Amino acid sequence: MRVRTLPVADKEFVRGFIRQLARKHRKELAGVLALYGLAVSSGLAGPQLLGTLVQDARDGTTVGHVTAVAAALAGFILAQVLLTRVAFQAAGRLAATVQAEIRVKFVEDVLALPPAVVEGADDGDLVTRATLDADTLRRALQLAVPQVVEALVWIALSVIALLLVSPLLALALLVVFPPLLAANRWYLARARAGFLREAAASSGITEGLDATIQGAATVEAFGLEDHRVRRAERDTQAWYEAVEYTLWLRTVKYSTDSFLFTLPVAVALLLGGYAYTKGWVGVGQVTAATLYLLQLTFPLETLLDWVGTLQQGNASLARLLGVADARSEKSDARSEQKLNGHGVVASADLSARDLRFAYGDGPDVLQGIDLAVRPGERIAIVGPTGSGKSTLGRLLSGTYPPRAGTVRLSGTSLHELPRDDLRRRVLLVSQDQYIFGGTLRENLELAAPAWIRTLQGRPMTPLSGKRWKRSARMIG
């Protein structure tokens, strides 16, 4: 069964959004990079000091000099630890701020979606984006991003330090970087699509379980237990295959990277030994260069550990931002239009003529509906389950656009009314009602804030047990 999902933002949209965030928080980002730069620079002082010490020991030195070098090395290590902690905390604060902004944007985009778009997508897709994708993005921002930023700064400065020590010994990097870049390019070309497929499969599981649980009575009444079990098995199998594919990608990448990480040190030792016998480099240079290459394995392993989480976070961000695409694609121009020259709706005459409606590309479920509701008039529409009562209500409220025919309010088509004005004049109250966390008063304020504000400053009459239960039933 196909899961009806909301759009997913493309790569360019995601990159543009990230660039926008970087510009907005450029001061904080620059501060984080500066702190990591200082921390890494303190760590890079160690190999240079040890290389110098080895050279001095070969040429002859004193105990005092060795003690001074050891003290300086300890100081740099302590500074690295402290600066790394401060930098990680600063990066974590920035990541939490960005995460909060993304969550707020997601909620705003969801609440701005036309009702027809929300109802057209499966509940599981939206729930998965709000829970699993949001949590995946949180983990990527708060854990992976600081680690990766530190690793990238460390790699960049290590390469510079290695070049300053000995350009000849830096050639050892040529053994690892080209194949490492090729392996990661192969991985990145496939990872985004794989993780998006995995997330969509997870949405399918959520949707299937949600529908089965909510419709448990119907499933039991019609003997559909086997059908729903098969649906769960298909969803689980689809998720298993998606996870198996992304796991295969990571397995290939991790094994390749782990092998490549060991090569530069061996090459540096062989090349350094040969160059030393020729008098091209000193023993201190060989020592420092080998230690720098050895240090490089740690940030490279960090990238290896967290690149998968970053890709998952990128896919989750694309799914969260895709809600904005649905908002822009599906919202029509009526919010910026005049009311067909009328300016305002003069009365509350609601009429429908020759309405026809179908779900997707299916057959018409309603056809030839004519209806007129005059101000003050009440009309009851009755019929068996599945006869189209709820569908007609959504058409008359402007939630669904008709395939053919029109619905007019005071002579103006509903789809020419600005959405805010439409919702002030035409409201659909469905049988599904929700109670938000909080007090009864806070739930009432959501529906009628202006009315509640008129009561502010007045003493509220306590509700008795029976009155409270009756009020609670009225709102859900």
Secondary structure, DSSP 8 states (H G I E B T S, - for coil): ----------HHHHHHHHHHHHHHTHHHHHHHHHHHHHHHHHHHHHHHHHHHHHHHHHH---HHHHHHHHHHHHHHHHHHHHHHHHHHHHHHHHHHHHHHHHHHHHHHHHHTS-HHHHHHS-HHHHHHIIIIIHHHHHHIIIIIHHHHHHHHHHHHHHHHHHHHH-TTGGGGGGGTHHHHHHHHHHHHHHHHHHHHHHHHHHHHHHHHHHHHHHTHHHHHHTT-HHHHHHHHHHHHHHHHHHHHHHHHHHHHHHHHHHHHHTHHHHHHHHHHHHHHHTTSS-HHHHHHHHHHHHHHHHHHHHHHHHHHHHHHHHHHHHHHHHHHHHHHHH--GGGGS-STT-SS--S--EEEEEEEEESTTS-EEEEEEEEEE-TT--------TTSSHHHHHHHHTTSS--SEEEEEETTEEGGGS-HHHHHHH-----S-----SS-HHHHHHHH-HHHHHTTTTS------HHHHHHHHHHT-
